[in-house]
Amino acid sequence: MRRAVVVVCAALSIVATSPAVASDDDPDEFLSASVESFSRATDTYIADSFCLPDLTAQSLATMFDGEPGGIIGADYPRTLELANGNVLWTFQDARIRTPTGARYVHNIGMLQTGPCFNVLVGGSAAYPEAWLFGEHTAPEFRWFWPLDAETGSDGQVYVFAVEMHERGARYLERAEPGGVYAARINPTNWNIEWYGRPADTSTSLYGWSIESDAEWTYLFAHCHRQFGYDPVFAGAAHDRSCTQEVTLARVPRGRVLDPPAYWTGNRWSTTPGQATSVVQPAGSWTMPSQFVLKNGRWLAITKVDDWFGREIVIRSAVHPAGPYAELERRPAVPKCDPIRCNTYFTSWIEGQNAGAPDDALIASLSHNRWDGEPSTIYRPTYHVVSPPADAPTAAMRCGLGHCR
């Protein structure tokens, strides 16, 4: 029987001047949003370090083979390539081996320098905890899953996260996403200097995927309601009232905490309720898409229908709002018999050498056993993706009504 813990956070208001909104054409130089903070700065604990022989897709798949820091495996990898070439990784629900047995740590990070990695966690060697929001986590009752990350216009790293609540009798029986929070990370020492909230904290989850072009930072939203909602086969899973949608907002480049403007289907609006989905369903239940800008094109990658689907679909557009045209479908191959093993969530992995032409991308695919028992199955695999070679022209974008 698990014990319930109530976590109470004291809020401190930080007052700032009224910011410009994303519909303005000329962004200010620095972040200026009014935000809320509820934590002192905390030091990051480096649980372990390791190096890979190279950064091919095959080598990346072995990063947990030595169980660095006691970590058996993890899922939902996301990456942010930094200006100095280092890469910040985040993972959900790393399974960690302890003297009393395997348990979940709801989030961890990794700092990659070339082929070498530092494992970032909270707590201590004796009792490792979640890297982000660990002091505000009641394990398996209230926790924080990382969304995407971006470098702010102040040079700091901002990791978005969703506050999760368990409403069922056991972990992940009915997991309910709450609002969006952000952690500001100092990229020189990787300490967490501030926890707070972006302007849009809604359960739409803007920050699910984040990507920037020269002028704007785009915040894609997906509701991530995947446990305990609509019936799928013999159980309750994704909430189909929202999981087939991906909406889009934008802020001036790097001003990730500012009030965004939302894409309505034909224009940008400051009214969140006018946002419309920028992708069309490719399956029956869910479209948890991730986005990257490559060779002037926007690429969306989706593990169709999450655990229940058998394919990955890749789409391309000349504007983040679409329209997205399908480029390819490829099988999502589980690590064992599909009766025992599943595949889910695919994402773009930045800053790697794909062992292929220089413009090739790497995509991840998460794996687990249906029964969730600790095993080496619970580790992502990685795959090479070749993006379109031709860069779209400004005329192509304007022809679709997307000059800006």
Disulfide bonds with the S-S distance in Angstrom:
Cys51-Cys116 1.94
Cys223-Cys242 2.03
Cys336-Cys341 1.64
Cys398-Cys403 2.24
